[in-house]
Amino acid sequence: MPIRKDIQIFEDLRINREKAMLEIAESSTNYLMQNVFELCQLDESSLFIDLGANTGQQVSLLCERNVETIAFEPHPVIYNELVSTYGKNENLTCYQMAAWIEDNVKDLYFKNHPQKINGGATLIREKTNAHGVGFRVQCIDFAKFLKTLNRKVDALKIDIEGSEYHVLKHLIENDCSKYLSNIFVEDHERKIRVGSSFYEEYMANRVFVHDYFSTSKVNYFWWK
């Protein structure tokens, strides 16, 4: 999960609302999480939700510091690795589900091979590195989930391989941004097939989401 190497960008963002959208450059996962801890002031009373948890790259440090964490990972092979490594941690709850705009079952397209542990699996067939259907996976209406949870989310990380703006728009339209303090989003535009109807929808949703968070009280960070 990339981030710039200077925590000052986050301090500036908290103070100056006009900086509410920010393109963040590459760095290591551990460095990222250290910055996220500082920015979000995470402690044992905090809640972190990880959409697209993969094998637990972000979960590791959260577990070490006893931060309550909810992780969503739909890929069954990767989910099993996540649970095998971190599942015994009492502060971690894992769901083998994809965050989406409704409760249903969808195709999950794989990146290299359906049985390999790697990132990139997606619900979006228009993603350029989606090579075939690997699995049918359970999807969850994430807005409904937040409403049922009914508590403040100190940090929400979204790395869901092309579904990000559909889910974020859905949260906004269902009055769920009120639950969120800080959002960290990976933008996958570069991996969506240009000219497809989904690409046009993706870009329209991105404009909607960025416009909303440019004036929102939520700290919103995004990168490509």
Residue, then its C-alpha position, 0 to 999 in steps of 0.5 A: m500500500p503506497i504512501r509518500k515518505d513524509i508524514q508532513i503531507f498528512e499533517d497538512l491534510r488534517i489542517n488544510r481541507e483544500k488538500a483533501m485529495l492527494e496522490i500518494a507515491e510508493s513506499s513499503t507496507n511497514y512504513l505506510m502503517q507507521n504513518v497511518f498509525e501516527l495520522c489516525q492516532l490508532d490505539e487499542s480502542s481504534l477500529f481499522i477495516d481492510l478491504g482487500a486484505n490479501t495475505g495480511q500485509q497491513v494486518s500484521l502491525l495492527c495485530e502487534r499493536n492490538v488494534e481491532t481489525i476487520a479484514f475482507e478478502p474474497h480469494p479463497v486461497i489467499y483468505n486461507e493464508l490470511v487466516s492461517t497466519y493471523g486468524k488466532n489474533e483475538n483483535l482480528t475478524c476475517y470475512q471471506m467476502a468481497a466488499w460490493i454494492e449489494d449482497n450477491v455472488k459474483d465471478l472473481y477473475f484471477k491475475n496469474h493463476p487461480q491457485k497462486i497467492n498474489g494480488g490483482a484478483t478482481l470482480i471487474r472483467e474489464k480489468t486488463n490483467a483479469h485473465g479468467v474466472g477463478f471462483r464464484v465469491q460471496c459479495i457483501d453490501f458494505a454500506k449495509f455492513l457499516k450501518t449494522l456495525n454502527r460505530k466509528v471506523d478510524a481508518l478504512k483501507i480500500d484496495i479492491e482492484g477496480s471496485e473502489y469507486h462503485v463502493l465509495k459512491h454507494l457509501i456516500e449515497n447511503d449516508c455512510s461517510k459519517y462512520l468514517s474518519n480516514i480513508f486510504v484508496e488505491d486507484h486502479e484506472r490504469k488497469i481498466r480497459v479504456g473504451s469499455s462501458f465500465y471505464e466510463e462508469y469508473m471515471a464518472n464515479r471517481v469524479f463524484v467521489h473526489d468531488y464529495f471528499s474535497t469538502s467532506k470532514v473525512n480525511y481522504f487519501w488516494w494514489k495510483 
